[in-house]
C-alpha cells in the first residue's frame, strides 16, 4: 500500500545552545515558516530555544 502525501511532515528541532535534538511533526499548510519553540534541554537542564532544521 502506498502512503498518500499529506500536509504533515516530520521536522527536527535543534537546541540553540547545545547539540540536543527533538523530533516533531508540523502541518505544512498552517505553519509555512520555520518553527522556533522554547523546550526543555536535558543536557543543560534548563529551557532553551529550539529552532527547526532542514
C-alpha distance matrix in Angstrom:
0.0 3.8 6.5 9.4 12.7 15.1 18.8 18.7 19.2 20.3 24.0 26.6 30.0 32.9 36.3 39.1 41.6 39.8 36.7 34.8 31.2 29.1 25.4 24.4 22.3 23.7 23.0 23.3 24.8 27.5 28.5 28.9 31.4 31.5 31.6 34.7 35.2 37.8 36.4 37.9 38.3 38.8 40.4 43.1 43.1 43.3 41.4 40.7 38.8 35.2 34.0 30.5 29.9 27.5
3.8 0.0 3.8 6.3 9.3 12.2 15.9 16.1 16.4 17.9 21.4 24.2 27.7 30.6 34.1 36.7 39.4 37.8 34.7 33.0 29.3 27.3 23.5 22.5 20.1 21.2 20.3 20.2 21.7 24.7 25.6 25.6 28.2 28.4 28.8 32.1 32.9 35.7 34.5 36.3 36.6 37.5 39.0 41.5 41.7 41.7 39.6 38.6 36.5 32.9 31.3 27.8 27.0 24.5
6.5 3.8 0.0 3.8 6.5 8.9 12.4 12.4 12.9 14.6 18.2 21.2 24.5 27.6 31.1 33.7 36.4 35.0 32.1 30.2 26.5 24.3 20.4 19.0 16.5 17.5 16.7 16.9 18.4 21.2 22.1 22.4 25.0 25.1 25.3 28.6 29.3 32.2 31.1 33.0 33.5 34.5 36.2 38.5 38.6 38.4 36.2 35.3 33.1 29.6 28.1 24.6 24.2 21.9
9.4 6.3 3.8 0.0 3.8 6.2 9.9 11.0 12.1 14.7 18.1 21.5 24.5 27.8 31.3 33.6 36.6 35.5 32.9 31.1 27.3 24.9 21.1 19.3 16.2 16.4 14.8 14.6 15.6 18.6 19.9 20.1 23.0 23.7 24.2 27.7 28.6 31.7 31.1 33.3 34.1 35.5 37.2 39.2 39.3 38.8 36.2 35.2 32.7 29.3 27.6 24.0 23.9 21.5
12.7 9.3 6.5 3.8 0.0 3.8 7.1 8.5 9.3 12.3 15.4 18.9 21.9 25.1 28.6 30.7 33.8 33.0 30.5 28.9 25.1 22.9 19.2 17.2 14.0 13.8 12.1 11.3 12.6 15.8 16.7 16.6 19.5 20.2 21.0 24.6 25.8 29.2 28.8 31.3 32.0 33.6 35.2 37.0 37.3 36.6 33.9 32.6 29.9 26.5 24.5 20.9 20.7 18.3
15.1 12.2 8.9 6.2 3.8 0.0 3.8 5.6 7.8 11.2 14.2 17.9 20.4 23.9 27.1 29.2 32.4 31.9 29.7 27.8 24.0 21.5 17.9 15.4 11.8 11.0 8.8 8.7 9.6 12.5 13.9 14.3 17.4 18.3 18.7 22.3 23.3 26.7 26.5 29.1 30.2 32.1 33.9 35.4 35.5 34.5 31.6 30.5 27.8 24.6 22.8 19.4 19.9 18.1
18.8 15.9 12.4 9.9 7.1 3.8 0.0 3.8 6.5 10.2 12.4 16.2 18.2 21.8 24.8 26.6 30.0 29.8 28.0 26.2 22.5 19.9 16.6 13.8 10.0 8.2 5.4 5.1 6.1 8.8 10.1 10.7 13.9 15.1 15.4 19.1 20.3 23.7 23.9 26.9 28.1 30.3 32.2 33.4 33.4 32.1 29.0 27.7 24.9 22.0 20.0 16.8 17.7 16.3
18.7 16.1 12.4 11.0 8.5 5.6 3.8 0.0 3.8 7.0 9.5 13.2 15.3 18.9 21.9 24.1 27.3 26.8 24.9 22.9 19.1 16.4 13.0 10.1 6.4 5.5 4.4 5.8 8.2 9.7 10.1 11.4 13.8 14.1 13.7 17.1 17.8 21.1 20.8 23.6 24.8 26.8 28.7 30.1 30.0 28.9 26.0 24.9 22.4 19.3 17.7 14.6 15.7 14.7
19.2 16.4 12.9 12.1 9.3 7.8 6.5 3.8 0.0 3.8 6.3 10.1 12.7 16.1 19.4 21.6 24.7 24.1 21.9 20.1 16.3 14.0 10.6 8.5 5.5 5.7 6.5 6.6 10.1 11.6 10.7 11.4 13.0 12.5 12.4 15.7 16.8 20.0 19.6 22.2 22.8 24.8 26.4 27.9 28.3 27.4 24.7 23.2 20.6 17.2 15.5 12.0 12.5 11.2
20.3 17.9 14.6 14.7 12.3 11.2 10.2 7.0 3.8 0.0 3.8 7.0 9.9 13.2 16.6 19.2 22.0 21.0 18.6 16.7 12.9 10.6 7.0 5.7 4.4 6.7 9.1 9.7 13.4 14.2 12.7 13.5 14.2 12.7 12.0 14.7 15.4 18.2 17.3 19.4 19.7 21.5 22.9 24.7 25.2 24.6 22.2 20.9 18.6 15.0 13.7 10.5 10.7 10.0
24.0 21.4 18.2 18.1 15.4 14.2 12.4 9.5 6.3 3.8 0.0 3.8 6.5 9.8 13.2 15.5 18.5 17.7 15.6 14.0 10.3 8.6 5.9 5.4 5.6 7.0 10.1 10.3 14.0 14.3 11.8 12.4 12.1 9.8 9.1 11.5 12.6 15.4 14.8 17.2 17.2 19.4 20.5 22.0 22.7 22.0 19.5 17.7 15.3 11.6 10.0 6.7 7.1 7.3
26.6 24.2 21.2 21.5 18.9 17.9 16.2 13.2 10.1 7.0 3.8 0.0 3.8 6.4 10.0 12.5 15.2 14.1 11.8 10.4 6.8 6.0 4.8 6.5 8.5 10.2 13.6 13.8 17.4 17.3 14.4 15.0 13.8 10.7 9.7 11.0 11.8 13.9 13.1 14.9 14.3 16.4 17.1 18.7 19.8 19.3 17.2 15.3 13.2 9.3 8.2 5.7 5.5 7.0
30.0 27.7 24.5 24.5 21.9 20.4 18.2 15.3 12.7 9.9 6.5 3.8 0.0 3.8 6.8 9.4 12.1 11.6 10.2 8.6 5.6 5.0 6.0 7.3 9.9 11.1 14.6 15.1 18.4 17.6 14.4 15.3 13.4 9.9 8.1 8.1 8.5 10.3 9.6 11.7 11.3 13.9 14.8 15.8 16.8 15.9 13.6 11.5 9.4 5.6 5.3 4.5 6.1 9.1
32.9 30.6 27.6 27.8 25.1 23.9 21.8 18.9 16.1 13.2 9.8 6.4 3.8 0.0 3.8 6.4 8.8 8.1 6.7 6.0 4.5 6.5 8.7 10.8 13.6 14.8 18.3 18.5 21.8 21.0 17.5 18.1 15.7 11.9 10.5 9.5 9.9 10.8 10.1 11.4 9.9 12.5 12.5 13.3 15.1 14.5 12.7 10.1 8.5 5.2 5.5 6.4 6.7 10.1
36.3 34.1 31.1 31.3 28.6 27.1 24.8 21.9 19.4 16.6 13.2 10.0 6.8 3.8 0.0 3.8 5.5 5.5 6.0 5.6 6.3 8.3 11.4 13.4 16.4 17.4 20.9 21.3 24.4 23.0 19.6 20.4 17.6 13.9 12.1 9.9 9.5 9.1 8.5 9.3 7.3 10.4 10.1 10.1 12.1 11.2 9.7 6.9 6.1 4.4 6.5 9.1 10.0 13.6
39.1 36.7 33.7 33.6 30.7 29.2 26.6 24.1 21.6 19.2 15.5 12.5 9.4 6.4 3.8 0.0 3.8 6.1 7.8 8.8 9.9 11.9 14.8 16.4 19.0 19.4 22.6 22.6 25.4 24.0 20.3 20.7 17.5 13.9 12.6 9.9 10.4 9.9 10.6 11.6 9.9 13.1 12.2 11.3 13.7 12.2 10.7 7.1 5.8 5.8 6.8 10.1 10.9 14.5
41.6 39.4 36.4 36.6 33.8 32.4 30.0 27.3 24.7 22.0 18.5 15.2 12.1 8.8 5.5 3.8 0.0 3.8 7.1 8.6 11.0 13.5 16.8 18.8 21.8 22.6 25.9 26.2 29.1 27.5 23.9 24.5 21.3 17.7 16.2 13.4 13.1 11.6 11.7 11.5 9.0 11.6 9.9 8.5 11.5 10.5 10.2 7.2 7.9 8.7 10.5 13.6 14.2 17.7
39.8 37.8 35.0 35.5 33.0 31.9 29.8 26.8 24.1 21.0 17.7 14.1 11.6 8.1 5.5 6.1 3.8 0.0 3.8 5.7 8.8 11.9 15.3 17.9 21.2 22.6 26.1 26.5 29.7 28.5 25.0 25.5 22.6 18.9 17.4 15.1 14.6 13.3 12.3 11.5 8.2 9.9 7.6 7.6 11.0 11.2 11.5 9.3 10.2 9.7 11.6 14.0 14.0 17.2
36.7 34.7 32.1 32.9 30.5 29.7 28.0 24.9 21.9 18.6 15.6 11.8 10.2 6.7 6.0 7.8 7.1 3.8 0.0 3.8 6.5 10.2 13.1 16.2 19.4 21.2 24.8 25.0 28.4 27.7 24.3 24.7 22.1 18.3 17.1 15.5 15.4 14.8 13.4 12.8 9.5 10.7 8.7 10.2 13.1 13.8 13.8 11.7 12.0 10.3 11.6 13.0 12.2 14.9
34.8 33.0 30.2 31.1 28.9 27.8 26.2 22.9 20.1 16.7 14.0 10.4 8.6 6.0 5.6 8.8 8.6 5.7 3.8 0.0 3.8 7.0 10.4 13.5 17.0 19.1 22.8 23.6 26.9 26.0 22.9 23.8 21.6 17.9 16.0 14.5 13.6 12.9 10.8 9.9 6.9 8.0 7.2 9.3 11.3 12.1 11.9 10.6 11.1 9.1 11.1 12.3 12.3 15.1
31.2 29.3 26.5 27.3 25.1 24.0 22.5 19.1 16.3 12.9 10.3 6.8 5.6 4.5 6.3 9.9 11.0 8.8 6.5 3.8 0.0 3.8 6.7 9.9 13.3 15.6 19.3 20.1 23.5 22.8 19.8 20.8 19.0 15.4 13.6 12.9 12.3 12.5 10.5 10.7 8.8 10.2 10.5 12.5 13.9 14.2 13.2 11.8 11.3 8.3 9.6 9.8 9.8 12.3
29.1 27.3 24.3 24.9 22.9 21.5 19.9 16.4 14.0 10.6 8.6 6.0 5.0 6.5 8.3 11.9 13.5 11.9 10.2 7.0 3.8 0.0 3.8 6.5 10.2 12.7 16.5 17.9 21.2 20.3 17.7 19.2 17.9 14.6 12.3 12.0 10.8 11.5 9.1 9.9 9.4 10.9 12.4 14.3 14.7 14.7 13.1 12.3 11.6 8.4 9.8 9.5 10.5 12.8
25.4 23.5 20.4 21.1 19.2 17.9 16.6 13.0 10.6 7.0 5.9 4.8 6.0 8.7 11.4 14.8 16.8 15.3 13.1 10.4 6.7 3.8 0.0 3.8 7.2 10.2 13.9 15.2 18.7 18.3 16.1 17.5 16.9 14.0 12.1 13.0 12.4 14.0 12.0 13.3 13.2 14.5 16.1 18.1 18.4 18.3 16.5 15.6 14.3 10.8 11.2 9.5 10.3 11.6
24.4 22.5 19.0 19.3 17.2 15.4 13.8 10.1 8.5 5.7 5.4 6.5 7.3 10.8 13.4 16.4 18.8 17.9 16.2 13.5 9.9 6.5 3.8 0.0 3.8 6.9 10.5 12.4 15.6 15.0 13.2 15.1 15.0 12.8 10.6 12.1 11.4 13.6 12.1 14.1 14.9 16.7 18.7 20.3 20.2 19.5 17.1 16.4 14.8 11.5 11.6 9.6 11.3 12.4
22.3 20.1 16.5 16.2 14.0 11.8 10.0 6.4 5.5 4.4 5.6 8.5 9.9 13.6 16.4 19.0 21.8 21.2 19.4 17.0 13.3 10.2 7.2 3.8 0.0 3.8 7.0 9.2 12.2 12.0 10.8 12.8 13.6 12.3 10.6 13.0 13.0 15.7 14.9 17.4 18.5 20.4 22.4 23.8 23.7 22.8 20.1 19.2 17.1 13.9 13.3 10.7 12.3 12.7
23.7 21.2 17.5 16.4 13.8 11.0 8.2 5.5 5.7 6.7 7.0 10.2 11.1 14.8 17.4 19.4 22.6 22.6 21.2 19.1 15.6 12.7 10.2 6.9 3.8 0.0 3.8 6.1 8.9 8.3 7.1 9.4 10.7 10.2 8.8 11.8 12.4 15.7 15.7 18.7 20.1 22.5 24.5 25.5 25.4 23.9 20.8 19.7 17.1 14.2 13.0 10.4 12.6 12.9
23.0 20.3 16.7 14.8 12.1 8.8 5.4 4.4 6.5 9.1 10.1 13.6 14.6 18.3 20.9 22.6 25.9 26.1 24.8 22.8 19.3 16.5 13.9 10.5 7.0 3.8 0.0 3.8 5.5 5.6 6.0 8.2 10.7 11.5 10.9 14.3 15.2 18.6 19.1 22.2 23.8 26.3 28.3 29.1 29.0 27.3 24.1 22.9 20.1 17.5 15.9 13.2 15.2 14.9
23.3 20.2 16.9 14.6 11.3 8.7 5.1 5.8 6.6 9.7 10.3 13.8 15.1 18.5 21.3 22.6 26.2 26.5 25.0 23.6 20.1 17.9 15.2 12.4 9.2 6.1 3.8 0.0 3.8 5.8 5.5 5.8 8.8 10.2 10.9 14.6 16.4 20.1 20.9 24.2 25.3 28.0 29.6 30.4 30.7 29.0 25.7 24.0 20.9 18.2 15.8 12.8 14.2 13.2
24.8 21.7 18.4 15.6 12.6 9.6 6.1 8.2 10.1 13.4 14.0 17.4 18.4 21.8 24.4 25.4 29.1 29.7 28.4 26.9 23.5 21.2 18.7 15.6 12.2 8.9 5.5 3.8 0.0 3.8 5.9 6.2 9.9 12.4 13.1 16.7 18.4 22.1 23.2 26.6 28.1 30.9 32.7 33.2 33.4 31.4 28.0 26.4 23.2 20.9 18.6 15.9 17.5 16.7
27.5 24.7 21.2 18.6 15.8 12.5 8.8 9.7 11.6 14.2 14.3 17.3 17.6 21.0 23.0 24.0 27.5 28.5 27.7 26.0 22.8 20.3 18.3 15.0 12.0 8.3 5.6 5.8 3.8 0.0 3.8 6.2 9.1 11.5 11.4 14.6 15.9 19.5 20.9 24.5 26.3 29.2 31.2 31.4 31.3 29.1 25.5 24.1 21.0 19.1 17.3 15.2 17.6 17.6
28.5 25.6 22.1 19.9 16.7 13.9 10.1 10.1 10.7 12.7 11.8 14.4 14.4 17.5 19.6 20.3 23.9 25.0 24.3 22.9 19.8 17.7 16.1 13.2 10.8 7.1 6.0 5.5 5.9 3.8 0.0 3.8 5.7 7.6 7.7 11.1 12.9 16.6 18.2 21.8 23.4 26.5 28.2 28.3 28.5 26.2 22.7 21.0 17.7 15.7 13.6 11.6 14.1 14.4
28.9 25.6 22.4 20.1 16.6 14.3 10.7 11.4 11.4 13.5 12.4 15.0 15.3 18.1 20.4 20.7 24.5 25.5 24.7 23.8 20.8 19.2 17.5 15.1 12.8 9.4 8.2 5.8 6.2 6.2 3.8 0.0 3.8 6.9 8.8 12.3 14.9 18.7 20.5 24.1 25.2 28.4 29.6 29.8 30.4 28.2 24.7 22.5 18.9 16.9 14.0 11.7 13.4 13.2
31.4 28.2 25.0 23.0 19.5 17.4 13.9 13.8 13.0 14.2 12.1 13.8 13.4 15.7 17.6 17.5 21.3 22.6 22.1 21.6 19.0 17.9 16.9 15.0 13.6 10.7 10.7 8.8 9.9 9.1 5.7 3.8 0.0 3.8 6.4 9.4 12.6 16.3 18.5 22.0 22.9 26.3 27.2 27.1 28.0 25.7 22.2 19.7 16.0 14.2 11.1 9.4 11.3 11.8
31.5 28.4 25.1 23.7 20.2 18.3 15.1 14.1 12.5 12.7 9.8 10.7 9.9 11.9 13.9 13.9 17.7 18.9 18.3 17.9 15.4 14.6 14.0 12.8 12.3 10.2 11.5 10.2 12.4 11.5 7.6 6.9 3.8 0.0 3.8 6.6 10.1 13.7 15.5 18.9 19.5 22.8 23.6 23.5 24.6 22.5 19.2 16.5 12.8 10.7 7.4 5.7 7.9 9.2
31.6 28.8 25.3 24.2 21.0 18.7 15.4 13.7 12.4 12.0 9.1 9.7 8.1 10.5 12.1 12.6 16.2 17.4 17.1 16.0 13.6 12.3 12.1 10.6 10.6 8.8 10.9 10.9 13.1 11.4 7.7 8.8 6.4 3.8 0.0 3.8 6.6 10.3 12.1 15.6 16.6 20.0 21.2 21.1 21.7 19.5 16.1 13.8 10.3 8.2 6.0 5.2 8.7 10.9
34.7 32.1 28.6 27.7 24.6 22.3 19.1 17.1 15.7 14.7 11.5 11.0 8.1 9.5 9.9 9.9 13.4 15.1 15.5 14.5 12.9 12.0 13.0 12.1 13.0 11.8 14.3 14.6 16.7 14.6 11.1 12.3 9.4 6.6 3.8 0.0 3.8 7.1 9.6 13.1 14.1 17.7 18.9 18.2 18.8 16.3 12.8 10.3 6.7 5.6 4.5 6.3 9.9 12.9
35.2 32.9 29.3 28.6 25.8 23.3 20.3 17.8 16.8 15.4 12.6 11.8 8.5 9.9 9.5 10.4 13.1 14.6 15.4 13.6 12.3 10.8 12.4 11.4 13.0 12.4 15.2 16.4 18.4 15.9 12.9 14.9 12.6 10.1 6.6 3.8 0.0 3.8 6.2 9.9 11.7 15.2 16.9 16.1 16.1 13.5 9.9 8.3 5.6 5.2 6.6 8.6 12.2 15.5
37.8 35.7 32.2 31.7 29.2 26.7 23.7 21.1 20.0 18.2 15.4 13.9 10.3 10.8 9.1 9.9 11.6 13.3 14.8 12.9 12.5 11.5 14.0 13.6 15.7 15.7 18.6 20.1 22.1 19.5 16.6 18.7 16.3 13.7 10.3 7.1 3.8 0.0 3.8 7.1 9.2 12.8 14.6 13.3 12.9 9.9 6.2 5.3 4.3 5.9 8.8 11.5 14.7 18.2
36.4 34.5 31.1 31.1 28.8 26.5 23.9 20.8 19.6 17.3 14.8 13.1 9.6 10.1 8.5 10.6 11.7 12.3 13.4 10.8 10.5 9.1 12.0 12.1 14.9 15.7 19.1 20.9 23.2 20.9 18.2 20.5 18.5 15.5 12.1 9.6 6.2 3.8 0.0 3.8 6.4 9.6 12.0 11.4 10.5 8.3 5.2 5.8 6.4 6.5 10.1 12.3 15.1 18.5
37.9 36.3 33.0 33.3 31.3 29.1 26.9 23.6 22.2 19.4 17.2 14.9 11.7 11.4 9.3 11.6 11.5 11.5 12.8 9.9 10.7 9.9 13.3 14.1 17.4 18.7 22.2 24.2 26.6 24.5 21.8 24.1 22.0 18.9 15.6 13.1 9.9 7.1 3.8 0.0 3.8 6.2 9.1 8.5 7.0 5.6 4.2 6.3 8.6 9.0 12.8 15.0 17.4 20.7
38.3 36.6 33.5 34.1 32.0 30.2 28.1 24.8 22.8 19.7 17.2 14.3 11.3 9.9 7.3 9.9 9.0 8.2 9.5 6.9 8.8 9.4 13.2 14.9 18.5 20.1 23.8 25.3 28.1 26.3 23.4 25.2 22.9 19.5 16.6 14.1 11.7 9.2 6.4 3.8 0.0 3.8 5.6 5.6 5.6 5.6 5.8 6.5 9.0 9.0 12.6 14.9 16.4 19.8
38.8 37.5 34.5 35.5 33.6 32.1 30.3 26.8 24.8 21.5 19.4 16.4 13.9 12.5 10.4 13.1 11.6 9.9 10.7 8.0 10.2 10.9 14.5 16.7 20.4 22.5 26.3 28.0 30.9 29.2 26.5 28.4 26.3 22.8 20.0 17.7 15.2 12.8 9.6 6.2 3.8 0.0 3.8 5.5 4.6 7.0 8.7 10.1 12.8 12.6 16.0 17.9 19.1 22.2
40.4 39.0 36.2 37.2 35.2 33.9 32.2 28.7 26.4 22.9 20.5 17.1 14.8 12.5 10.1 12.2 9.9 7.6 8.7 7.2 10.5 12.4 16.1 18.7 22.4 24.5 28.3 29.6 32.7 31.2 28.2 29.6 27.2 23.6 21.2 18.9 16.9 14.6 12.0 9.1 5.6 3.8 0.0 3.8 5.6 8.3 10.4 10.8 13.5 13.3 16.4 18.5 19.1 22.2
43.1 41.5 38.5 39.2 37.0 35.4 33.4 30.1 27.9 24.7 22.0 18.7 15.8 13.3 10.1 11.3 8.5 7.6 10.2 9.3 12.5 14.3 18.1 20.3 23.8 25.5 29.1 30.4 33.2 31.4 28.3 29.8 27.1 23.5 21.1 18.2 16.1 13.3 11.4 8.5 5.6 5.5 3.8 0.0 3.8 5.6 8.2 8.8 12.0 12.9 16.2 18.9 20.0 23.4
43.1 41.7 38.6 39.3 37.3 35.5 33.4 30.0 28.3 25.2 22.7 19.8 16.8 15.1 12.1 13.7 11.5 11.0 13.1 11.3 13.9 14.7 18.4 20.2 23.7 25.4 29.0 30.7 33.4 31.3 28.5 30.4 28.0 24.6 21.7 18.8 16.1 12.9 10.5 7.0 5.6 4.6 5.6 3.8 0.0 3.8 7.2 9.3 12.9 14.0 17.6 20.3 21.8 25.2
43.3 41.7 38.4 38.8 36.6 34.5 32.1 28.9 27.4 24.6 22.0 19.3 15.9 14.5 11.2 12.2 10.5 11.2 13.8 12.1 14.2 14.7 18.3 19.5 22.8 23.9 27.3 29.0 31.4 29.1 26.2 28.2 25.7 22.5 19.5 16.3 13.5 9.9 8.3 5.6 5.6 7.0 8.3 5.6 3.8 0.0 3.8 6.4 10.2 12.1 15.8 18.8 20.8 24.3
41.4 39.6 36.2 36.2 33.9 31.6 29.0 26.0 24.7 22.2 19.5 17.2 13.6 12.7 9.7 10.7 10.2 11.5 13.8 11.9 13.2 13.1 16.5 17.1 20.1 20.8 24.1 25.7 28.0 25.5 22.7 24.7 22.2 19.2 16.1 12.8 9.9 6.2 5.2 4.2 5.8 8.7 10.4 8.2 7.2 3.8 0.0 3.8 7.1 9.3 12.9 16.0 18.4 22.1
40.7 38.6 35.3 35.2 32.6 30.5 27.7 24.9 23.2 20.9 17.7 15.3 11.5 10.1 6.9 7.1 7.2 9.3 11.7 10.6 11.8 12.3 15.6 16.4 19.2 19.7 22.9 24.0 26.4 24.1 21.0 22.5 19.7 16.5 13.8 10.3 8.3 5.3 5.8 6.3 6.5 10.1 10.8 8.8 9.3 6.4 3.8 0.0 3.8 6.5 9.9 13.3 15.6 19.3
38.8 36.5 33.1 32.7 29.9 27.8 24.9 22.4 20.6 18.6 15.3 13.2 9.4 8.5 6.1 5.8 7.9 10.2 12.0 11.1 11.3 11.6 14.3 14.8 17.1 17.1 20.1 20.9 23.2 21.0 17.7 18.9 16.0 12.8 10.3 6.7 5.6 4.3 6.4 8.6 9.0 12.8 13.5 12.0 12.9 10.2 7.1 3.8 0.0 3.8 6.5 10.1 12.7 16.4
35.2 32.9 29.6 29.3 26.5 24.6 22.0 19.3 17.2 15.0 11.6 9.3 5.6 5.2 4.4 5.8 8.7 9.7 10.3 9.1 8.3 8.4 10.8 11.5 13.9 14.2 17.5 18.2 20.9 19.1 15.7 16.9 14.2 10.7 8.2 5.6 5.2 5.9 6.5 9.0 9.0 12.6 13.3 12.9 14.0 12.1 9.3 6.5 3.8 0.0 3.8 6.8 9.3 13.0
34.0 31.3 28.1 27.6 24.5 22.8 20.0 17.7 15.5 13.7 10.0 8.2 5.3 5.5 6.5 6.8 10.5 11.6 11.6 11.1 9.6 9.8 11.2 11.6 13.3 13.0 15.9 15.8 18.6 17.3 13.6 14.0 11.1 7.4 6.0 4.5 6.6 8.8 10.1 12.8 12.6 16.0 16.4 16.2 17.6 15.8 12.9 9.9 6.5 3.8 0.0 3.8 6.4 10.0
30.5 27.8 24.6 24.0 20.9 19.4 16.8 14.6 12.0 10.5 6.7 5.7 4.5 6.4 9.1 10.1 13.6 14.0 13.0 12.3 9.8 9.5 9.5 9.6 10.7 10.4 13.2 12.8 15.9 15.2 11.6 11.7 9.4 5.7 5.2 6.3 8.6 11.5 12.3 15.0 14.9 17.9 18.5 18.9 20.3 18.8 16.0 13.3 10.1 6.8 3.8 0.0 3.8 6.8
29.9 27.0 24.2 23.9 20.7 19.9 17.7 15.7 12.5 10.7 7.1 5.5 6.1 6.7 10.0 10.9 14.2 14.0 12.2 12.3 9.8 10.5 10.3 11.3 12.3 12.6 15.2 14.2 17.5 17.6 14.1 13.4 11.3 7.9 8.7 9.9 12.2 14.7 15.1 17.4 16.4 19.1 19.1 20.0 21.8 20.8 18.4 15.6 12.7 9.3 6.4 3.8 0.0 3.7
27.5 24.5 21.9 21.5 18.3 18.1 16.3 14.7 11.2 10.0 7.3 7.0 9.1 10.1 13.6 14.5 17.7 17.2 14.9 15.1 12.3 12.8 11.6 12.4 12.7 12.9 14.9 13.2 16.7 17.6 14.4 13.2 11.8 9.2 10.9 12.9 15.5 18.2 18.5 20.7 19.8 22.2 22.2 23.4 25.2 24.3 22.1 19.3 16.4 13.0 10.0 6.8 3.7 0.0
